[in-house]
Amino acid sequence: MNIEDIQQYLPKNVKVEICGNIAFFEVPALHIKEIATNLHANKNLPLHLITATDERAEKEGFKIWYVFGISKKNMFVVPFIRLQNTVTFPSLTPAIHSACNFEKKIHTFFGLTPVLHPDLRPIILHENWPANLFPLRKDFDWQTKVKEIHGTYQFQKVEGEGIYEIPVGPIHAGIIEPGHFRFSVAGEEIMLLEAKLGFVHKGSEKLFETLPLSNKLRLCEKISGDSSFSHSLAFCQAAEQLSDALPPKRALYLRVIYAELERLANHFGDIGAIMIDTGFNFGGANGARLREMIMQINERLTKSRFLRNVNTIGGVTKDINAKEIIVLGKDLEKIQKDFFEIIAIAQNSASLLNRLKGTGVLLPKTAKDYGALGVAAKAVGILSDIRVDFPYAAYDELGFNTIETESGGDVYARFRVRVKEVYASMNLIQNALTKLPKGPILTPRNTTVFKKNALAIGMVEGWRGQIIYVITTDLAGNISRVAPCDPSFLNWSLVGEAGPLNVVPDFPLINKSFNLSYSGNDL
Amino acid sequence: MFIDIIIWIIQIILVPAVAPLCVGIIRKIKAKLQNRQGAGIFQPYQDLWKLFHKDEVISKDASWIFRCAPYIVFTVTIIIGASIPLFASFINNTVTGDLLIIIYTLAIGTFFLALAGIDTGSAFGGFGSSREMTVAALAEGGFIFSLLTVALISGSTNVFTISQTGLLYQSQYLLSGTLAFFGFFIVLLAETARFPFDNPATHLELTMIHEAMILEYSGKKLALMEWASANKLLIFIALASNLFFPLGIAQSAGISAVMLGMVIFMIKIVIFCLVIAVLESSIAKFRFFRLPDLLIIAFIFNVVAIILIH
C-alpha cells in the first residue's frame, strides 16, 4: 500500500503504521471527534465499525478503533484513541448518528463511557445482568457465573389520549427468533416502535478469545446461521491478511459461486416469505420451493445445506468438478425460468402489490443517518455494495460492477431489490462457472501464528448486507480480539423508523421485508 | 311434528359432525393448489381429539367470562345449526327459524367471543376483540340486508319458508337475488374469519383477528372454540346454499327426498369449500383499513337488491 494514496485522509503530525491495506494511527482522545467528522462528512468515507480492545495487560490501556473505508481503493483508514487511567471518551454520536449503537455496545461490554451520548441504556445484555460487570474486558473470565439482579429496562413512552402499548415477544406465536417489540399505538396506527433485542446473546465475542483457531472458524459460521458462508468468508479474508496464505485463483472463483448460492437461497426464501406474510400463498409456497432447490444443490456440492465447513484460511475445502459445473449450470437455468414465471404472476396480483406498495416507507435521509446497509439501503437508492466498493474474491475479475437499487424505500422496493439481485446472482454464478480457472483450491498453511501486533479487516457483502470482521493480534501473533458485525446491528434501528404511521397488522410484513438476524445482532 | 323432531335431532348432530370436515377440505384443496401434499381431510377431527385430551392453562387474571365463553359460543352454533334448513325445508320451525333471531343469536356468540378475548388482559386478545367488533359491526348491515332481500322476495322472514318457496329462480328476481348473494358471500368471508379479512393459517400474532381472540385458550376450551368456528363456517355455507340456491333440498318428508337432500347438501358444501380455497390461494389478504370498504360494498349490493325487487 502506498502512503501517497491515503495522504489526503490523514491528519498532520500523526505517526501512521501500515498493516496490509490498513493505515492506523493514534490520535488524542480530545481530537477524535474532529478527525472522525472530517473523514466522514468532508472526505465522505463510510464509518464501518467502532470497536474497542482491552490491552491493559500490555500496559496499553483500552483502545477504541474507528474503521473508515476508502471505497474502490480497498483501503482503510483507522484512527484509534487510547484510554489510560480513564474510562470515558468523547462520543461521536451527536455528530455521526450511525456511531450510536457501536458506542452503546462499547459502553455495555467494556464499561467505557462515551461522554455526551444521548442514550446510554444498555444494549444486548439483559436487564438482569449486573451493571458493573463488563464481559469483554480481559479480566472477565468467560465461565463466570453471574448473579442475577432484577433491573428494569426503560422503554420510551408516548402519552396522550387513546394511546396504549402493545408488548410483543420475545416469545412469538410462530417459530422465529426471539425479540421484544414495544408498540405505542393509537387505534391501529403505530406511533412509536422500539425493539429490544439481546435474547439470543451467546457471548460469541468472548468465545472468540478462548476458542482455538479451527473452532473460531466454526463459530463464525454460527454467528448468523443463514449467512454461514459470508461470515466465515469475512473471517477468513481477515485472517488471510494476517498470514501469507493467500488463496489460489480457483478458490476465489469458488467463493463467488458459494457466496452467490447462499444469496440465492436466502433471497428466494425472503421473497416467498414476504408474499406469504401478505397471505399470497401461491408465491409463498413457490419461494420456499426454490429455496429448497438451492439448499439441495448446496448439500450436493459441499455436504452442507448451509455451506458450512467450506471456507478455510487459505482457500476452500470443497471443489466443483467438471461434470458438476454442467449440471449446476443447467439446474440454475431451470430455476431461473421458474422464478421468472412466479414473479410474473406475483406482479400481476393487484391484491399483493397493494399490500407491498407504500408500506413501511423508509426515508433516504433516515437510512443515511443510521448507516443503512444492504437490501434496506439499496431500496432507498443508496449505492453501497461491498462486492463493488471493496471487491474481494473474484468479483473484480468477473467484471461485477452493477448495484441493483430501487427508490421507493417501501416493502415493495425491498422486494424488488431482492428480485433484481437474484437475476444478478444467477448471471454471476454462470459467469464464474464458465471462467473457473484450473489449479489448487487451497494454499496450505503450516503455522497457527499470525503477524504480530497487527490489525486486519475482512469485509463481505452477505445477502443482508455488509459483514465486517476486525481481527487484532497480540505481541506473540495470537488472535487477541475478533470483532464481528452483522448488518443487522445497524439495520435494526431502521425497522423502528419504518414502523410508525403504519397499522399494526402490517408490521410483520415490514419486519419480514428487512428480515434481519437476531442472532447476528445479539452475538 | 314427529318428523320435525327427528330432523331437528339429525341437524343438532349433523352440524358439529360435518363442520370440521369443511375445514379439512378447504385446507386440503389449499395445499393441493400450492403443490403440497397437505394433511388428510379428517385432520381437524384428530386435532380436536388431541385438544380434548390436553390439560389447560388458564391465566390467573381470567374471570368467569373466560371460562364460560367457549360453552356459550359453541352452544350458540349448535342452536343455530338446528334452526336453519340444511337438507330439508319442509319442517315447521316458527320459534328460532326467524332470520332476525338467527342473526342476533349468532351475534351473542361473537359478543362473548370478543369479551373472552379482552378478559385475560393480554394485548393480543384486546386488539383481536377490537378488530372483531369493528368487522362484525360493519358486516351486520350487509348480513341483515342480504337476508332481508330474500325475505322480501319470499314474503316471509322464516328461513324454512324462504328455502321452501325458492322464488329466487323467477326471472324478475334474478338480479336482486344475485346481488344479494354476492353481498352475503362477502359477509360470509368476514364472519367466518376468511380471506381477505383474516388469515386462518397465519402464525403472525399481530395480524390476527379471530386467532388473536382465542390465543389465550388451550386444551378442551380451545377445542370448543375451534369447533365452534368450524360450525359457524358450516352455518354460513348452509345459509348461502339453501337460501340462495335451494335446489335439491328435501321439500317433503319422504326418505328418498331426505337422502337426496343430504347428498346434495354435501355437494354444495364441497363447492363452497372449493370456492373459498381457490380465493384464499389466489389473493393476498387486504389491509385492515380497506376491510370497511369491502363490507360497505356488501351493504350497497344488498340495498340495490332490495330496490330492484319491485
Interface residues (C-beta under 8 A of the other chain):
Chain A: E165 I166 P167 V168 H172 A173 G174 I175 E188 M275 D277 T278 G279 F280 N281 F282 G284 A285 N286 R289 S349 S351 L352 N354 R355 V503 V504 P505 D506 F507 P508
Chain B: K30 L33 Q34 N35 R36 A123 F124 F127 R131 F195 P196 N199 T202 H203 L204 E205 L206 T207 M208 L215 E280 S281 S282 I283 A284 K285 F286 R287 F288 F289 R290
